[in-house]
Amino acid sequence: MADPTPVTPVKLGWVGRLGAASARRPWIALAGWILLVGIALTAALGATGGQTLFQRLVTGAPSAVGESSRATAILDSGVQRDQLSLAVHGVSPSDARAIRMSTEISSTLAALPDTTVANPLVVRPLADGSANPASVPLLADDGNGFLITATISGVDGKAPDKAVVNDVEAALNTSSLQYRAAFPGATAEVGGSPLLVESLTSISESDLARGETVALPIALIVMLVVFGGFIAAGIPLAGAVAAIGGALGVLFCFTFFTDINTSVVNVVTAVGLGLSIDYGLLIVSRFREESRKHLLVSRDERLAAVGLAVNSAGRTVTFSGTVFAIAALGLLLFDPPIVRAIGIGALAVTVIAVASALTLIPALIGLSGERLIRPGVLTRIPGVGPLLSRFGDVAPPEGFFSHLTRRVQRRPALLTLATVVVLLVMGSPLLTLQLANTSVDAIPKSSTQYDFVQTVNAHFALATSPRVLLVTETEADAASWAAQVKSLDHVASVGVPTGAGDGWSVRVSVDQPTDGVRVVHEIRDARPAFPAWVSGIDADTADLAGSLLSGAPRAALLIAVGTMIVLFLMTGSLIIPLKALVASALSLGASIGVLVWGFQQGNFAGLMGFNAADVHGVDALVLLLTFVFGFGLAMDYEMFILSRVTELVEAGVPAKEAIALGLQRSGRIITSAALIIIVVFAGFATGDLMLIKQLGVALAVAVLLDATLVRCLLVPAFMTWSYRFMWWAPRWLKPVHARFALRD
């Protein structure tokens, strides 16, 4: 590396001026961030005595307004209900003690306001001595158990009284203990939708804490290796804390205007953690590079170096954040509320991450002074210094990445083809993709409701939530439709018409859980002439998938066009944006292929700690978020490389040489940033919620593939064999770039 030279005054763009101003008056910038984050966390964590963010969240399977929800409304008659049940197995329904005990609990529950009780042990048989049809769903399939169910109804369209729900739960818990004492060896579990909501909310909160506990320490270790000191490593983490705190505050505010699902917080936090650390890493690394190029004797010279660093790296951060924000905006074009909520949260955390990178990070650099430039304490440990110099943030002019690029440049076309083939093979399981709703099917084993759900699923088939449900206005229509549906493929059986609310329903059982969505579509395709609807778990999944597919073209167009515009204004090329879109599509397709192989086909069951039989496919929401956020993260690394290559090309370096040197200068940062992102998402993948587990794995794999196969092989190979036309754009677009180019 050349000897350091004095800092030459350079006209800074608005980004550089903002960073320099923050470094010049660091305490003002720091105080502003402490105030903002403090207010956000105070509100989100309920420090003022009100509800916390987690208390205001809603829990439930992602859904879309569609045929299934309309059918459910018909059966509910506009009344909101909560249902709690006592599932007893290992006790004969004809046992005299069991009948006496069930009569007592039924009397206790029936005395509570707005509560109705269904107890098969007190239902009289029909005149001919046969079982009353009303009791059949509540009796165990093997005749050795029963369900006692209490339904609490809301009044005047309101939700059921929470106090009544608590009284019902307490009564059922007492009865559960009595049954266990009276019948040793029997199981007696209490469960229902309100308890499942509480359990999943608690799991979401613990998953968030676990994800951060795993990710932050490992991210710190990675940055210690990159920077060689605690101060430099801690600065990006400070930006992450600010971004996450601000995002939690924003989500808390939005809970007053719309429902925010528990999963939204985990997704937004993971994204914010990864982005903010990446952006902070880039700014700090660029400042340290400037400090090695220039003599930073005085404070003014260090401040000038901060301005130069933010002027270049901050520009990249701004472009990257813009593309990620465009991807988040794409989520607002979908109808399901949970997708829009994630879009709002992702947009907010992206803006905060960029803002902290441009103001908070420079302020902390300014406060750190010479300590950020001097070799860190770790470099003085025997044997550690050479390791840090090998993997540190400041790369020599020539090194691993430039040597790798030159090897790639010897046979660029062959390596382009080989890399594409590898990615296509990895993505091939995508051809067998089955969409699922894991929030319904895969209840975490850590849930307090897991045993109850397993008991009901194993012994009370007719009491489980129906996968497919036919809904009509009259009993005759229901019977007629059921007879028609019975002959369809993959239909195992159909039930009898049951009246509920303003309609009639018939339960349809399918051969395998994976057949449900297919059966829903077949039933809807052969819809009868009279008013009829299909509801149930699989109908909800079909409606959600259909809603996501209908919004996908609009979102894809927005994201693709927005990305094309940003990359064109950054580079002046039309080929580079097209290449970026294709490369990202290949890596994302491969990551979804890995997801199908690991979760749908069950190959990750042992590693990830889930029951393969509970996972019937890839969550529809995970598929969407992987493409959107995976694309945004891929563009991060695209920006890192392009900014360096463009900088060299504009300085007159030949294109092929600029590619090798650009990858050398950005390779270590891309590798470090990618490793941190992988750690973040892998940390959240250790959680118990299947949606977050699948999303964490998918995004970790997407980043791994993008930072290795795509950025280290495919991108330099393609840019090499296409370098003659890589910077091409139509003649009529050149004046557009000249006028609106995104420059410093």
Buried (B, 14 or more C-beta within 10 A) or exposed (E): EEEEEEBEEEEBBEBBBBBBBBBBEBEEBBEBBEEBBEEBBBBBBBEEEEEBBBEBBBBBBBBBEBBBBEBBBBBBEEBEBBBBBBBBBBBBBEBEEBBEBBEEBBEBBEEBEBBBBBBBBBBEEEEEEEEEEEBBBBBBEEEBBBBBBBBBBBEEEEBBBEEBBEBBBEBBBEBBEBBBEBBEEBBBBBBBBBBBBBBBBBBBBBBBEBBBEBBBEBBBEBBBBBBBBBBBBBBBBBBBBBBBBBBBBBBBBBBEEEBBBBBBBBBBBBBBBBBBBBBBBBBBBBBBBBBBBBEBEEEEBBBBBBBBBBBBBBBBBBBBBBBBBBBBBBBBBBBBBBBBBBBBBBBBBBBBBBBBBBBBBBBBBBBBBEEBBEEBEBBEEEEBBEBBEEBBBBBEEEBBBBEBBBEBBEBBEEBBEBBBEBBBEBBBBBEEBBBBBBBBBBBBEBBBBBBBBBBBBBBBBBBBEBBBBBBBBBBEBBBBBBEBBEEBEEBEEBBEBBEEBEBBBBBBBBEEBBBBBBBBBBBBEEBBEEEBBBBBBBBBBBBBBBBBEEBBEEBBEBBBEBBBBBBBBBBBBBBBBBBBBEBBBBBBBBBBBBBBBBBBBBBBBEEBEBEBEBBBBBBBBBBBBBBBBBBBBBBBBBBBBBBBBBBBBEEEBEBBBBBBBBBBBBBBBBBBBBBBBBBBBBBBBBBBBBBBBBBBBBBBBBBBBBBBBBBBBBBBBBBBBBBEEBBEBEEEBEEBBEEEEBEB
